[in-house]
Structure formats: structure tokens, C-alpha cells
Amino acid sequence: MIDNNNLMENIDEYISEYINNNFKEENNINDSLNNLNELISFCYKNEIYLEMLDLNSIINNNDKLKITLKNIINKLDKNLLKKINNDIIINLIINYANINNISNYYVNTLRNNPINPYDDIAQRKLIERVQKGDKKAKELIILTNERLVQSIVNRQRNKLNYVSLTNDDLLQEGRIAIMQAALKFDLNRKNKFSTYAVPYIIKNIYLAIYKSSRGIKLPFNVYYKVMEYNYLKNKWFAEYGYYPSYAELASLMEISLEKVKEIAMINLDVISLEKEITNDSDDETNLLYYLSDPKEDFIEDVIFKTEIDTLKYRLDKSKNITERNKEIIRLRYGLNDGVYRTLTDIGHMYNLERERIRRIIVTNLKLIGYDKYLNRIDNRSLVRTK
């Protein structure tokens, strides 16, 4: 082992001397990786912590290191990334790329992810920390798989005809799914975490869209079929220029013709009865006006008539109300002739103030337990003048 006192004073020189004496300059990618792995082993044995040093300075001062890093970046692909399982090597590659303004998909993947997403061993160690409750590991597992979430969100958004949520909302659902998958991932399984996480991400995205897209909720499995129906219908139109028939859709979806027709009915847009409609005379009204039949009683009219009949019955049977006060109530609500009088009109008949008539009505309706219906009966009066 090198003397530590001398090492701390001349650390850059020792590293440069090692690189010049031991690095191979061949273009073989395996030799380039071996160069870096042996450098890290050398530093480890001599208690040199590369992560605490100025990597830019080390790269700029060593031509053989530059050649090695350049060779790796030029041949960087998915398979090579799987072999890079050391954080220091990743940092060296990123620093060299930054110095020389190099930007490509795989370099950016290393830049954007604190842990190499193609390194299955590193991912498993991170997931193990997540399952033990490490908060920092939870943040890292989400950042590491951000590109996976992004690609699935884009693919599902393009697949669906209409999505009521923003892209950020869907990304957030995908991140939640990554965390759920990490907590349930079995570390003894041989499959990759990304493969395991994909169904979780898709399910969360569909559930989020399902919860926010319709005023009338459907069972999730039915809603999924509706989305598949819309996707296949629009895809057919894009390819052939016309919408497919029910029989063609049944064949595509591998379900019966009756089921397709049922899905088509469910897929119809929901329109509010209060939707404003302008007719030829520029008068604004709502859809309910055109759907209603004026010859038929509304349910409110039936309820109102029942309440009036009940009021008349209770009033006739009451022994706690004087005949004059009974007559005032009858005049107010038209219990005798169907004509509703105003408080002012009744006041003129009995030479009383309008407010006095109102108090008589309220007080006496309480005696027969009918005061709670007072506002409803007043609002439904056929003639109402205050």
C-alpha cells in the first residue's frame, strides 16, 4: 500500500502515473471497461476516494483516460449499460460527456438517473432499501424509473381517444405505481423490476382516467371495454376512412354482437337536461322544456296537491284554531275555490296589516304541525304577489 501521507499530497500524480503505466489503448470495449475497473480497484486498495476528488481535473490531465472514456461513449448502448455497475464509472462518463458537450440517449439516461436503470443488481439493492422504509431510496427508485413511466404514459395517451387528465397527473399516477411495485417486488424472482412494474403503471393510469372521466360511473371492467371500443373504432377509421360496423367491431374485440351494441349504448355522451338551447326566435330555454309533456303532471305537482289536501283535512279537524283564523288560511292557499290570495288582499278583507296576517298563518300552521311545509306551499302558489 502507498504511504498515506505522500498519497494525500500527490494524489493526482499517483493516479496519473497509474493510468499511464497500466491503461491499454486498444479500441476493444472490454479493455476499456477493464481499464476503469482496475483503476477503481487500485484506488480502493490505496484508500483513494475518487468520488471526493475533482473528476474533471483527473480527466483533463490524463490522455489515456480520455481515450478510454471516449471509446466507451462511442459504443454505449443498452447492453453495455448493463455491464456498467459502478457509480464512479458512471460519473466519469458523465463528466467526460459534459466536458466535450456530448449528448445522446444513453448518456442522457445516465445523466437523468442517479442509478443506472439498466443495472439490475443496483436496482435490486435499491428496492431492498425501499422495502426497509428508506425514504431516500423511495425517491431514487422513482427517479431511476422516470423514463419508463414517461414512455408508458405517452403510449397509453396515444392509444386512448380522450383523456380527461393532464400529462402531469398521469405521470404522478405512474410514480405511485412504481412505489407500489417496489414494495411488492419479490427480490428472489429472476425477472427484472421494470417488467414487473409495467402492469402496475398501466393499471394506475387507467384507474385515474376512469375516476375522473365520467359523471355516471361504470364498473372498471366495463369502462375498460368502452375505452377498447373507442380505440379500435378510431384506429379502423384512420386506416380505412370509415367507422367499422358492429359486426366488424365484435370480430376485433372478440365478443358477441349483442355485447358490442351494449357497449355502444353505454358509450353515448351524457347531456344535462339543463343544457341551454336557443330556438328560432332567439329565446333561450333548456332541454327539459322540449322533453317534458305539458299535459302531464310533474311529480312536484302531485306532491303539492297531496300537501294541500292534507292541510285542508288537518285544518277542518283542528279544534285549537278559531274559525276566523281557519278562513284566513283557506283564503291564503285557496282551499275553498283554488284561488290563492296575497297577504295584502287578506289584510284588506279583515282590516289588518299584512305582517299581522302572516303571523296568524305561521302561528296556526304550527298548531297543526304543518309549519315545515310553509315555504314549499308558498313557493308553489299559482298566484304569488308580495
C-alpha positions as CSV (number, residue, x, y, z in Angstrom):
1,M,0.0,0.0,0.0
2,I,1.2,3.5,-0.8
3,D,2.2,5.7,2.1
4,N,-0.9,7.8,3.0
5,N,1.0,11.0,3.9
6,N,2.7,11.1,0.5
7,L,-0.6,10.0,-1.2
8,M,-2.6,12.9,0.1
9,E,0.0,15.4,-1.1
10,N,0.4,14.0,-4.6
11,I,-2.8,12.1,-5.2
12,D,-3.3,13.4,-8.7
13,E,0.2,12.4,-9.7
14,Y,-0.3,8.8,-8.3
15,I,-3.5,8.4,-10.3
16,S,-1.9,9.8,-13.5
17,E,1.1,7.5,-13.0
18,Y,-1.1,4.5,-12.6
19,I,-3.1,5.4,-15.7
20,N,0.0,5.9,-17.9
21,N,1.6,2.7,-16.8
22,N,-1.5,0.4,-16.8
23,F,-4.1,1.6,-19.2
24,K,-4.4,-0.2,-22.6
25,E,-5.1,2.0,-25.6
26,E,-6.8,-0.6,-27.8
27,N,-10.4,0.0,-29.1
28,N,-11.7,-3.2,-27.6
29,I,-14.6,-2.2,-25.4
30,N,-13.8,-4.9,-22.8
31,D,-10.3,-3.5,-22.4
32,S,-11.7,0.0,-21.9
33,L,-14.1,-1.3,-19.1
34,N,-11.2,-3.3,-17.6
35,N,-9.1,-0.1,-17.5
36,L,-11.7,1.7,-15.4
37,N,-12.5,-1.3,-13.1
38,E,-8.8,-1.7,-12.4
39,L,-8.4,2.0,-11.7
40,I,-11.2,1.8,-9.2
41,S,-9.6,-1.3,-7.6
42,F,-6.3,0.5,-7.4
43,C,-7.9,3.5,-5.7
44,Y,-9.8,1.2,-3.3
45,K,-6.7,-0.7,-2.2
46,N,-4.9,2.6,-1.5
47,E,-7.9,4.2,0.2
48,I,-8.3,6.9,-2.5
49,Y,-11.8,8.1,-2.7
50,L,-12.4,9.1,-6.3
51,E,-15.9,10.4,-5.6
52,M,-14.4,13.1,-3.3
53,L,-11.9,14.3,-6.0
54,D,-12.3,16.7,-8.9
55,L,-13.0,14.2,-11.7
56,N,-12.9,16.9,-14.4
57,S,-9.3,17.7,-13.4
58,I,-8.3,14.0,-13.4
59,I,-9.9,13.5,-16.9
60,N,-8.2,16.7,-18.4
61,N,-4.8,15.7,-17.1
62,N,-4.8,12.1,-18.5
63,D,-5.0,11.5,-22.2
64,K,-5.3,7.7,-21.9
65,L,-8.3,8.1,-19.6
66,K,-9.9,10.4,-22.2
67,I,-9.3,7.8,-24.9
68,T,-10.9,5.1,-22.7
69,L,-14.0,7.2,-21.9
70,K,-14.4,8.3,-25.5
71,N,-14.3,4.7,-26.6
72,I,-16.9,3.7,-24.1
73,I,-19.3,6.6,-25.0
74,N,-18.9,5.9,-28.8
75,K,-20.0,2.3,-28.2
76,L,-22.5,3.0,-25.4
77,D,-25.8,1.0,-25.8
78,K,-28.3,-0.8,-23.7
79,N,-26.2,-4.0,-23.5
80,L,-23.1,-2.0,-22.5
81,L,-25.0,-0.1,-19.8
82,K,-25.9,-3.4,-18.2
83,K,-22.2,-4.0,-17.6
84,I,-21.6,-0.6,-16.0
85,N,-22.5,-1.2,-12.4
86,N,-20.2,1.2,-10.6
87,D,-21.3,4.8,-9.7
88,I,-17.7,6.2,-10.2
89,I,-17.5,4.8,-13.7
90,I,-20.9,6.4,-14.4
91,N,-19.7,9.8,-13.0
92,L,-16.5,9.6,-15.1
93,I,-18.6,9.0,-18.3
94,I,-21.0,11.9,-17.4
95,N,-18.1,14.3,-16.6
96,Y,-16.3,13.5,-19.9
97,A,-19.5,13.9,-21.8
98,N,-20.1,17.3,-20.1
99,I,-16.6,18.5,-20.8
100,N,-16.9,17.7,-24.5
101,N,-20.7,18.6,-24.9
102,I,-21.6,15.1,-25.8
103,S,-25.3,14.3,-25.7
104,N,-27.1,11.1,-26.8
105,Y,-29.9,8.9,-25.5
106,Y,-27.7,6.6,-23.3
107,V,-25.5,9.4,-21.9
108,N,-28.7,11.4,-21.0
109,T,-30.1,8.2,-19.4
110,L,-27.1,8.2,-17.1
111,R,-27.4,12.0,-16.5
112,N,-31.1,11.8,-15.6
113,N,-30.9,8.8,-13.4
114,P,-29.0,8.7,-10.1
115,I,-28.8,4.9,-10.5
116,N,-28.2,3.1,-13.8
117,P,-31.7,1.9,-14.8
118,Y,-30.2,-0.9,-16.8
119,D,-28.2,-2.2,-13.8
120,D,-30.4,-4.9,-12.4
121,I,-28.2,-5.5,-9.4
122,A,-28.2,-1.8,-8.4
123,Q,-32.0,-1.7,-8.8
124,R,-32.5,-4.7,-6.5
125,K,-30.3,-3.2,-3.8
126,L,-32.3,0.0,-4.1
127,I,-35.6,-1.9,-3.8
128,E,-34.3,-3.8,-0.8
129,R,-33.8,-0.4,0.9
130,V,-37.3,0.8,-0.2
131,Q,-38.8,-2.3,1.4
132,K,-37.0,-1.5,4.7
133,G,-38.5,2.0,4.7
134,D,-35.6,4.1,3.4
135,K,-37.1,7.4,2.3
136,K,-34.1,8.4,0.2
137,A,-34.3,5.0,-1.6
138,K,-38.0,5.7,-2.4
139,E,-37.1,9.0,-4.1
140,L,-34.3,7.3,-6.0
141,I,-36.4,4.4,-7.3
142,I,-38.9,6.9,-8.7
143,L,-36.2,9.0,-10.4
144,T,-34.5,5.9,-11.7
145,N,-37.7,4.7,-13.4
146,E,-39.0,8.1,-14.6
147,R,-38.2,7.4,-18.2
148,L,-40.2,4.1,-18.0
149,V,-43.2,5.9,-16.6
150,Q,-42.9,8.6,-19.2
151,S,-42.9,6.1,-22.1
152,I,-45.9,4.2,-20.8
153,V,-47.9,7.4,-20.2
154,N,-47.2,8.6,-23.8
155,R,-48.1,5.2,-25.2
156,Q,-51.4,5.0,-23.3
157,R,-52.3,8.6,-24.1
158,N,-51.9,8.0,-27.8
159,K,-53.9,4.8,-27.5
160,L,-56.9,6.4,-25.9
161,N,-59.4,8.6,-27.7
162,Y,-59.9,11.1,-24.9
163,V,-58.1,11.6,-21.6
164,S,-59.5,14.0,-19.1
165,L,-56.3,14.2,-17.0
166,T,-53.2,16.3,-17.8
167,N,-49.9,14.6,-18.6
168,D,-48.5,15.6,-15.1
169,D,-51.5,13.9,-13.5
170,L,-50.8,10.7,-15.4
171,L,-47.1,10.8,-14.6
172,Q,-47.9,11.2,-10.9
173,E,-50.1,8.1,-11.1
174,G,-47.2,6.2,-12.7
175,R,-44.8,7.3,-10.0
176,I,-47.2,6.0,-7.4
177,A,-47.4,2.7,-9.3
178,I,-43.6,2.4,-9.2
179,M,-43.6,2.7,-5.4
180,Q,-46.4,0.1,-5.1
181,A,-44.5,-2.3,-7.4
182,A,-41.2,-1.8,-5.4
183,L,-42.9,-2.6,-2.1
184,K,-44.4,-5.8,-3.5
185,F,-41.5,-6.9,-5.7
186,D,-40.0,-10.3,-4.7
187,L,-36.2,-10.0,-4.7
188,N,-35.9,-13.8,-5.1
189,R,-37.6,-13.6,-8.5
190,K,-35.3,-13.6,-11.6
191,N,-37.3,-11.2,-13.7
192,K,-36.4,-7.5,-14.0
193,F,-38.2,-4.9,-11.9
194,S,-39.1,-2.8,-14.9
195,T,-41.0,-5.8,-16.4
196,Y,-42.8,-6.3,-13.0
197,A,-43.7,-2.6,-12.7
198,V,-45.3,-2.1,-16.2
199,P,-48.7,-3.7,-15.3
200,Y,-48.9,-1.6,-12.1
201,I,-48.3,1.6,-14.1
202,I,-50.9,0.8,-16.7
203,K,-53.5,-0.2,-14.1
204,N,-52.9,3.1,-12.1
205,I,-53.2,5.2,-15.3
206,Y,-56.5,3.5,-16.3
207,L,-57.9,3.8,-12.8
208,A,-57.1,7.5,-12.6
209,I,-58.7,8.2,-16.0
210,Y,-61.7,6.1,-15.0
211,K,-62.3,8.0,-11.8
212,S,-62.2,11.4,-13.5
213,S,-63.8,10.9,-16.9
214,R,-67.5,10.2,-16.4
215,G,-70.3,11.8,-14.4
216,I,-72.0,8.4,-14.4
217,K,-69.6,5.8,-13.0
218,L,-69.3,2.3,-14.6
219,P,-67.7,-0.8,-13.2
220,F,-64.0,-0.7,-14.1
221,N,-64.0,-3.8,-16.4
222,V,-66.9,-2.2,-18.3
223,Y,-65.2,1.1,-18.6
224,Y,-62.0,-0.7,-19.9
225,K,-64.1,-2.3,-22.6
226,V,-65.6,1.1,-23.6
227,M,-62.0,2.5,-24.0
228,E,-61.0,-0.5,-26.1
229,Y,-64.2,0.0,-28.2
230,N,-63.2,3.7,-28.9
231,Y,-59.6,2.9,-29.6
232,L,-60.4,0.2,-32.1
233,K,-63.1,2.2,-33.8
234,N,-60.8,5.2,-34.3
235,K,-57.9,3.0,-35.4
236,W,-60.1,1.4,-38.0
237,F,-61.3,4.9,-39.2
238,A,-57.6,6.1,-39.5
239,E,-56.7,3.0,-41.7
240,Y,-59.8,2.7,-43.9
241,G,-61.5,6.1,-43.8
242,Y,-64.8,4.9,-42.4
243,Y,-66.1,3.6,-39.0
244,P,-66.4,-0.1,-38.6
245,S,-69.8,-1.9,-38.3
246,Y,-70.9,-3.6,-35.1
247,A,-70.1,-7.0,-36.6
248,E,-66.5,-5.8,-37.5
249,L,-66.0,-4.5,-34.0
250,A,-67.3,-7.7,-32.5
251,S,-64.7,-9.6,-34.5
252,L,-61.9,-7.2,-33.4
253,M,-62.9,-7.3,-29.8
254,E,-63.6,-11.0,-29.8
255,I,-67.0,-10.6,-28.1
256,S,-70.6,-11.1,-29.3
257,L,-72.5,-8.7,-31.5
258,E,-75.1,-8.0,-28.6
259,K,-72.2,-7.1,-26.3
260,V,-70.8,-4.6,-28.8
261,K,-74.2,-2.9,-29.1
262,E,-74.5,-2.8,-25.4
263,I,-71.1,-1.1,-25.1
264,A,-72.1,1.4,-27.9
265,M,-75.2,2.4,-25.8
266,I,-73.0,2.8,-22.7
267,N,-70.6,5.0,-24.8
268,L,-73.2,7.6,-25.6
269,D,-72.5,11.1,-24.3
270,V,-74.4,12.2,-21.2
271,I,-76.2,15.6,-21.8
272,S,-77.6,17.7,-18.9
273,L,-81.3,18.4,-19.0
274,E,-80.4,21.9,-18.0
275,K,-78.4,22.5,-21.2
276,E,-79.3,25.8,-22.8
277,I,-80.9,25.7,-26.3
278,T,-81.6,28.7,-28.5
279,N,-84.7,28.4,-30.8
280,D,-85.6,30.2,-34.0
281,S,-87.0,33.2,-32.1
282,D,-83.7,33.6,-30.2
283,D,-85.4,32.7,-26.9
284,E,-83.1,30.6,-24.6
285,T,-84.6,27.6,-22.9
286,N,-83.3,24.2,-21.8
287,L,-83.5,20.7,-23.0
288,L,-86.0,19.7,-20.3
289,Y,-88.6,22.1,-21.9
290,Y,-88.6,20.1,-25.1
291,L,-88.6,16.7,-23.4
292,S,-91.5,17.5,-20.9
293,D,-95.2,16.9,-21.7
294,P,-97.3,19.9,-20.5
295,K,-100.4,17.7,-20.4
296,E,-98.9,15.5,-17.8
297,D,-98.5,16.5,-14.1
298,F,-95.0,16.7,-12.8
299,I,-94.1,14.7,-9.7
300,E,-93.8,18.0,-7.9
301,D,-97.4,18.9,-8.8
302,V,-98.6,15.6,-7.4
303,I,-96.7,16.1,-4.2
304,F,-98.0,19.7,-3.9
305,K,-101.6,18.6,-4.4
306,T,-101.2,16.0,-1.7
307,E,-99.8,18.5,0.7
308,I,-102.7,20.9,0.1
309,D,-105.3,18.2,0.6
310,T,-103.6,17.2,3.9
311,L,-103.5,20.8,5.0
312,K,-107.3,21.2,4.3
313,Y,-108.0,17.9,6.2
314,R,-106.0,18.9,9.3
315,L,-107.4,22.4,9.3
316,D,-111.0,21.1,9.2
317,K,-110.3,18.7,12.1
318,S,-108.5,21.1,14.3
319,K,-110.2,22.4,17.5
320,N,-107.4,24.7,18.5
321,I,-107.8,27.2,15.7
322,T,-110.6,29.8,15.6
323,E,-113.0,29.9,12.6
324,R,-111.6,33.3,11.6
325,N,-108.0,32.1,11.5
326,K,-109.1,28.9,9.6
327,E,-110.7,31.1,7.0
328,I,-107.6,33.3,6.7
329,I,-105.5,30.1,5.9
330,R,-108.2,28.9,3.5
331,L,-108.1,32.2,1.6
332,R,-104.3,32.3,1.5
333,Y,-103.9,28.8,0.0
334,G,-107.2,28.7,-2.0
335,L,-108.6,25.7,-0.1
336,N,-112.2,26.7,-0.9
337,D,-112.1,27.9,-4.5
338,G,-108.5,27.2,-5.7
339,V,-107.7,31.0,-5.8
340,Y,-104.6,32.0,-3.9
341,R,-104.8,35.4,-2.2
342,T,-101.9,37.7,-1.2
343,L,-101.3,38.7,2.4
344,T,-102.2,42.3,1.4
345,D,-105.6,41.2,-0.1
346,I,-106.5,39.2,3.0
347,G,-105.4,42.1,5.2
348,H,-107.9,44.4,3.4
349,M,-110.7,41.9,4.0
350,Y,-110.1,41.8,7.8
351,N,-108.8,45.4,8.2
352,L,-105.4,44.0,9.4
353,E,-101.8,44.7,8.5
354,R,-100.0,42.4,6.0
355,E,-97.5,41.3,8.7
356,R,-100.3,40.5,11.1
357,I,-101.9,38.2,8.6
358,R,-98.6,36.5,8.0
359,R,-98.1,35.9,11.7
360,I,-101.6,34.4,12.1
361,I,-100.9,31.9,9.3
362,V,-97.5,30.9,10.7
363,T,-98.7,30.5,14.3
364,N,-101.7,28.5,13.4
365,L,-99.9,26.2,11.0
366,K,-97.6,25.3,13.9
367,L,-100.6,24.2,15.9
368,I,-101.4,21.6,13.3
369,G,-97.8,20.6,12.7
370,Y,-97.7,22.0,9.2
371,D,-95.3,24.9,9.5
372,K,-92.4,22.9,7.9
373,Y,-94.3,22.9,4.6
374,L,-95.0,26.6,4.7
375,N,-92.2,27.8,2.4
376,R,-92.8,24.9,-0.1
377,I,-96.6,25.7,-0.3
378,D,-95.9,29.4,-0.7
379,N,-93.4,28.9,-3.5
380,R,-95.8,26.7,-5.4
381,S,-98.7,29.1,-5.2
382,L,-100.3,29.8,-8.5
383,V,-100.8,33.5,-7.7
384,R,-97.9,35.0,-5.6
385,T,-97.7,38.7,-5.0
386,K,-95.9,40.2,-2.1
